[in-house]
Amino acid sequence: MSSRTFRRDAAFVALLSLAAAYARWLKLSSLASDDPGMWLNQVARAVRGELPYRDFSWNYPPLSLFVMAGWDRLFGVTFEANQVAIDLLSLVAVALAYVLVRMLLPRALQLATVALLIAIGATALTKFTLFSLLTYSPSLLAGTIGLEIVLIGALLEVRGKSGLLLLAAGTLISAWSKPEPLLAAFGTLALLVVLDLRRWRRLGGLMVACGAVVGLGYGVVAYVVGWQALKDGVLGYGLATFACPWWPTGIGVLGAIAALGQGAFGATAISFRFREAMLATYGRWYRWMTWFGVPGLLVAIVYYVMITPFHPPLDARKLVMVGQTTLGSSQVLLPVMWVAILYWLFLLLRVMRTSREEREALVLLTAPVLMSTRSLFGTTLFPYTEVSAICYLFFIIVGPYLLWRFLGAAGLSRYAVIATATVCVAYVFLRIGGGYSILLSNSRYTALQTNSGAVRLLDDDGSAEIYRYVAAHTGPDDTVVELPYGGGIDFAAARKSPVFTTEFTQLRMPDRYQQQDLARILAHPPAFVVVDRAPNYGTTYGYKANMRCPCPRIVWEPDEPSWDPNVVNPIVPYIEGKYLPVLTLEYKMILGPR
């Protein structure tokens, strides 16, 4: 590719990124619920000098928190500053993705694949988001960036070039960002050792060195905050222990079959016109795939009807929601994930007999396949197979790559490019012009000016009124507690929270943290408490569903509760006895001292 062509393509990617950033600028669903308010408040607490794991809960490794806090120290603790930081991280993720697709795909597919990535990331709700404050944690972007760097370095190594510096940098970023990228980065390094045993000292030494540096980094943090506190935080305060997504359940296995059925039907439909060439290349494998395609699609339809909540009457808005569920990111990427898993296992079994192209495929697939173990047959929130958000970017690249290789191997090079590009572009238009377009428009967003800058709230869910009340009736030295999700109101009003726990649902916080929260409230009674209008103010001990790991039993879906209704956070009875409602909304209340 000429330098002029590269500059033109890079400019196109940059313009798409800027358009996405403009469309998602300062947009949040709410200040009083969901993950963004929580992590924004956690960043603000870090800026004030509080430490994660010791002074407030943080559910991930520390790198992204320190990066965001450092940025806010330079540019201010505002919505705008954090939006710019997320935009820059997103831009880095997109740029690295462009580097990857340039290494893997023909030019005619590169821009279509990057456009697909940006379209999905810019229209996502809290899962894998790009250019949006709605991400459930900056750790997701940091871990993604780290793994992209690892994959670029690994592909260079497979091609006989040196990628050691990239492998080292990417591994460290991955390991200090999220547990899944840590597993994927070291798994990729181990694979490289196996692929080239002649250089095992070089690559094995890199693994040992990276492991030592990662351990040293965690050791320093553990020395400051305490080993148990660090361990509790990185493991999600019990969130990672009550489910086992790798354990097969009936509905989980059915979801895997449905996903493979989707993939088989789609691949058959795209290639059936050239079935003679496909049979000549793949033989009985292609014949089995075509036989499975139609019944597999029927299984997929039945499966999605089963897991989609149909509540009559079905008005236009509910139909849009059903469409978003059926054509959402995870559902579209599930066939890619399960096909990738099977292909990865096939390549791994014949790892010493693979061609260079197959080794590249093996390297590309290893990271997302390893990270998929957290959602194979269920997650901590749902009993069915799902594509984990940390895997989205990689499967968005893997999907076009596998389809292009599947068709191209049969001698259909030109058709492979046309068909793959058509699929990518069609979903881009479906995504942007379909049920997700509301996220890019300003029509349903209400602008709000806060003590921490401007923000736009979706449909004004009442959190703007909560903010105005809190900001008007408190001062900078007053504290405010938010239950069950904490942070958005505190961040917007620039107020402090006295409690350690920043999320009072899903997690199984050890008793010592609950007692610590009570002691802190007793020492610094909050001026107001923002709560849900629900039993125990919406707080729960664990996720309120039957998601507990059934291992070693085989069941249709998890049948034991992942929460304990008998456990009530000790601050709840204290608040009930000391506070009364001063403002009541449809779903929320503000409580003030009696």
N, C-alpha and C positions, 0 to 999 in steps of 0.2 A: 504494500500500500504506500502510495506517495505521501510526502509530508503534507501536501495541499489537501489530499483526500482525508488524511487523518485530522487535519485542523477543521475541515468542514464537518466531519462526523462528530468530533469532540464538541464543536459549537452547537450542533443539533442536540446532543445529550445535555449540554449545559442549559440550553433554552427550555427543554422539557423539564429539567430540574427546577429552574427558576419559576416556570409556570405553576408547577406543583407547589412550590414553597409559597407563592403568592396566593394560590387558591386555599391553602390550609393555614394561612397566617393567623396566629393567636386564637384559634378555634378550640373550644373545649365543650364537652357535653354538659358539665356541671362543675361547680366549685365544691359542692357538698357531698359528692360521692365519687366512686371510681378511683382508679390508680393514679392518674396524673396529679391531682391535688396532693396525694400522699407523697409522691417522690419530689414534687416541687417544695413541699414543706421540709422534707428531709434534707434537701440541698440547702435550704435557707438555714436550717439548724447547724449544718456543717460550716456554713459561712460564719455563723456566730461563734464558732470555736468548739461546738459540741462534737463529740466523737461517735461515729456509728458503733453499734454493738455495746458500747458502754453507756452512752447518754440517751440514745434513741435507737429503736429497732431499724435494721436495714437487712433486707432479705437476700442479699447477693454479695459476691466478693466486692471489694471496695473501690476498684479502679475508676469506674464511671462516676461514682459519687465524688471522688476527689477531683476528677477532671471538671465536672460541672460546678463544684464549689469554687475551684480556682478561677474558672471563667467568671462566675458571679462576683467574686472579690474584685476582679478587674473592671467589670462593666455594670455592676449593680444587681441587686436581688429583685429582678423584675420579670414579668411575663415576656417582655420583648427580648431581654438578654438570653433567657432560657430558650426562647423560640429560635434565635439566631444560632445558639449552640447546637440545638437539635438539627437545624438546617445544615450546618457545617458538617456534622457527623453523617447526616444523610447523604450529603454531596460526596463525601469521602467514600461511603459505601457504594454509591452509584458509580463513581469513577473507577473503583477497584473492580466492580462487576463488569464494567466496560473492558478493562484490561483482560479479565478472564474470558469474556466472550470473544475478544480478538484472538486469544490464544487457541480457542476451541472451535469456533464457528466460521464459516465463510462470511465475507463482508456483507452479502445480501441479507444475512440473518442477524447480524450484530445489532443494528439499530432497532429491528423489530423486537429482539429479545430485551434490550434495555428499555424500550418503550413499554413492554409488558411489565417489566419490573417496576417502573415508576408508576404506571397506572394502578397496579395492585397496591403498592405501598402508599400511594397518595389517597386511596379511597378505602383504607382499612380502618376498622374500629378497634382500637387498643391492642390488637394482635401485632403483626409486623407492620409498623407504620413508617413512612418516610415523610420528612418535612412536616411533621405534626407533633404537637404536644401530647396527643392522645396515646403515645406509646406507653405501655405499662411500666417500663423502666428504661432509662438510658443504658442500662447494662446490656439490653438486647442489641442495640446498635454497636456498642463497643465490642461485644463478643463476635458479632457478625463481621466487623471490620478485621478483627484479629484473625479469624478463620479465612477470610478472603486472602489476606497476606500469606498465610500458611499455604493455601492452595496454589497461589502464584509461584511461591518458592518451590513447592513440591513438583509442579509441572515442569519447571526449569530443570530440576534434578533428573526427572524422567527423560528429558530431552538431552541429557549429557552436559548441561550447564550448571553453574554454581548458584544455588538458591539458599545457601546457609544463613546469610544475614536476614533474609526475608523469613525463613523458617523460624529463626530464633526470635525475631521481633514479633511475628504473628503469634507464636506460641505463648510468649509472655503476656501479650495483650489478651489473648483468649483465656488464659488460665486465671488472670486477675479480674475477669469480667463476669463469667458465669460458669457454673459447673459443667454444663453440657459442652460448651466449646473447649473447656479444659480436656475433657475426655476425647473429643474429636481431634484436637491438635496433637496430643500424644499418640492417639491411634494412627494418625496419618504419618507421624514420624516412624512409628514401629513398622508400618507398611513399607515405607521407603527402605528401611533396613532389609526387609525380606526381599524386596524387589531387586536389590543390588547388594548381595552378600559380599562382593569384593570390596565394597566401601563401608562395611559394617562398623569399622573403628571410627571413621569420620562421622557417620550419621548417628551411631550409637553414642559417641562422645557428645554430640550435640544434644541428644535426649537427656543424658546425665547432667550436662551443664544447665540446660533449661530447667530440669527438675530441681536442681540445687538452687537456682536463682528464684524460681517460683516458691520453693519452700522457705527460702530466706525472707522473701517479701511477706509471706503469710506469718512467718515467725516474728517479724518486727511488729506487725499489727497485733498479733496475739500477745506479745510482750507488753504492749501499751494497754490493750483493752481486756486481756484475759483470754486464755485458750478456749474455755468453755463458752464464753460470750461470742467469740468469733465462730466457733463451730455451730452454735445455735443459729446464728444469723445466716451463715452460708447454706445451711440445711433448711432454711425457711421457717424456723420456729415450729417445727412439726408438720409443715405442709408437705414435705417430701417423704414422709414416713407412713402415712395412713393408706396410700394407694400403691398398687404395683402394676403400672400400665403395661409391663411386659408379660403379665400372666394372662393366658387366653381365657376369655369368657365366650359364651355363645354369641352374644350380640357383637362382641369385638371381632370374632372370627367371621361372622356374617358380613360385617363392615369391610373386612379385608377382601372377602370374596367379591363383594359388590364393587369395590374399587378396582380389583383386577378385571372384573366383568366390564366396567366402563372402559378401562384401558384396552382390553381385547376388542371390544366393539368399535371404539374409535380408530384403532390401528387397522382393523379390517376394512372399515368404511373408507379410510384414506387410501389404502393400498389395493383394494379389491380389483380395481381396473387393471392392475398389473400383476394379477395373481399368479400367472405363469412364471414371471420373473421371480416373484417372491417364493414360490414353491421350489424353483430351481436353486435358490440361495439357502432357504431355511428348511426345506423338506417337511418332515412330519411336524416340526414345531409350528410352522405356519398353519398347517392343516388343523392342528389341535386348537390353535388360537381362533381360527375362523369358526370352528364348531362351538367354541365357548362364548363367542361374541354376543349373539342374540340372547341366549338364556342368561348370560352374565349381565347384560343390560337390564333384563327383566328383574333379576335379583336386586340390582342397584335401585331400580324404581321402587320396588317393594320396601327395600331397606330405608330409603330416604323418606317414604311415606310414614314408616314406623317411627322414625326419630324426629320428624318435623311436627311440632304441636299445631294441629288443626283445631281451632276453636270457632265454631259457627256463631254468628253468620260471617262468611268470608267477604269482607268489604275490600275495596281497592287497596287500602293501606296494608291490610293483612296479606293480600296476594303479593304485594311488593316485598313484604317481609319473607314470605315463603320463597319467592324468587331469589332473594338475597341469600337465604339459607342453602337452597339447592345449587346456586351458581356462585357461592362464596369461595373465598380463597382456599380454605381447607378442603372443601368438596372437590374443587377443580384440581387441586394438587395431590389429592389422595391417590388417584391412579398412578401418577408419577412416582409417588413415594413407594407404593407396593411393587411396581415394576422395577424400580431402582433397587429395592431390597433383594428381589429374586435375581436380578442380573448381577448384583454385587456378590451374592453368594456363589453364583455360577462362576464368575471370574476368580473368586477367592479359591475355589476348589481346584482350579487349574492355573494357579498364580504363576508357576514356573514355566508355563507353556504359552503365555500370552504374548501378543504382538505389542509393539510400542503404543499403537492406538488403544488397545485394550488396557494397557497399563495406565494410560492417561485416564481412561474411563474409570478404572478401579480407584485411582487417586481422587478423582472428582467426586465419586460416590461415597467414599469412606466417611467423610465428615458428616454429611446429612444422614446417612444410614445409621451411624453410631448414635447421633443425637435423637434419632427417631425412636430409640428404645424407651423414651419417656412418654410415648403416646401410641404405642403399637395397637393396643386393644382397649385403651381407655386413658383417662387422665385423672388428675386430682379433682376435676369438676364435672366430667362427663364419662358415662360408662362405655362409650364407643370409640372406635379408632379415629384419630385426628392427626393432622399435620401440626406439629409444634411450631410456634411462631418463630423460634430461632432457626428453623429449617427453611422458612419460606424463600428467602433470597436464593438459596442453593438449589432448591427444587424448581424454582422459576427458570434458572439457567439449565438445569439437568433436563427438564421436559423438552424444550426445543432441541437440545443436543442429542438426546436419545432418539427422538422422532427422525431427525435429520440423518443420523447414522443408520437407523433401521431401514429407511427407504434407500439411502445412498449405497448401502452394502449390496443391494440388488441391482446395481447399475443404473439407478434412477436419479442420478445426481441433480439434474435440472429440476425434475419434478419434486425431489426431496426439499430443495430450497423453496420452491413455490408453495408447496403444501404446508410446510412448517411456518413460513412467513404468514400465510393466509390465516392459519389457526391463531397465531400470536396477535395479528392485527384485528381479527374478528373479536377476540376477547377484550382487547383494548377498547374498542368501540362499545362493546356490550357493557363493559365496566364503567366507562366514563359517561356514556349516554343512557345507561339503564338505571337500576334502583340505587346506585351509589352516587348519582350526580348531585344529590342534595348536599353531600359533604363538601363539594367544590363551590357551591353557590352560597351567597350571603343571605338569601331570602328568609331563612328560618333562624338566623343568628341575631342575638341582641348584643349590642356593644355595651360594655360596662367599664367605666374608669375607676380604678381602685388605687389604694395606697401603694400598690406594687405595679402600677402601670395599667395599660389597657388590655382587655380580653374580650372575646366574643363567646357567648353562651348559647347553646342550642335550645331553641323553644322556651328560653327563660324558665327553667324548672322550679323556680322559687329560690335558688341559691343566691341570685342577685339581691333579693329582699333580705335574706339572711345576712349577706355581707353588709348591706347598708345599715342594718340594725346594730350589728356587732361593731362596725367602724364608728358609728355615731355614739355608742354608749360605753366605749372602752378607750383607754389610752395605751401608749406604747409599752408601758410596764405591766399592763394587765395580761393575764393568761386566759386562754380559751381552750376547752377540750372538745374534740369532735368524735362522735361515735355513730356508727361502727367504723367508718373510714375516716381517717383524720388528716387534715392538712390544707385543703384548698381555701377554706375561709381564713385560717391563720395566715397562710401565705399572702392572700390578697389584701388582708387588713394589716399585714406586718405585725402580727401578734405572736406571742410565744405559747407553746404548749408545755405544761409541767410534766406530762406523762412520758414514760419510756415507749410504751406500745403505740404504734401508729396505725395498726390495723386490728380490729377487734372481731373480725370474722375469718373463717377458713383456718386460721392458724391455731395450733394447740400450744399456746404459750405456757411454758413451765410455771409452776406456782410462784417461784421466786420473783419472776417478772411481774406477775399480777399483784403480789404483795408490795413490790417496789412501787408500782403505780399508785396504790392506795396511800403509801407513805408519802409520796410526792404530792398528792392532792391534799392530804392533811396538812402538809407543811406550806403549801401554796394553793389555797382554794381558788379555783378559777372564777373569773368574773361571770362567765356564761358557759353553758354546756350545750352544744348543738347535737341533737340526737334524732334517730328515726322514730316515727310514731309506730312502734312495734314492741312486742314483749322484750324485756331486757334491753330496750332501746335499739334493738336490731343486732346486738352483740351475740356471738355464738362461740362455743368452744369446738373448733373444727368446722368443716364444711357441712352445712345442714342438708345432708342427703345420704343415701346408701352408697358410699364409695369406698368403704374399707376393703382392704386387700383380702380376697377370698382364698388365696394360696394356702394349702395345696388342693382345695376343693375345686371341682369344675361346676360352674353355675352359668345360668343364662346371662345374668348380669350381677354385679355386686349386690348382696342382700343384707349386709350389716351396716349400721350407721357409722359414718365417719365423724360424727360429732357426739358429744355427751350433753344432753339437755339438763343434767343435774349439776353441771359446773356453771356457776355464775361468777363472772369477774367481780371481785370484792368492791370495785369502785361503783358498781351499779347500785347495790343497796345503799351505799353512802350518798350517792347523788339523789336517789329517790327520797331519802330522808331529809336532805338539806336544800333541795332545789324545787322550784315550781315553774310551770310554763309561763313565759312572758310574751311569746309569740308562737302561734300555731298555724302551720301551713298544711297543705294536703298530705305530704309525706314526711315532713320534718317539723321539729319543734326547737325553740330556743328556751333553755331553762336558766332561770336566775335564782340567786339566793333567796331563801324564805325570809 
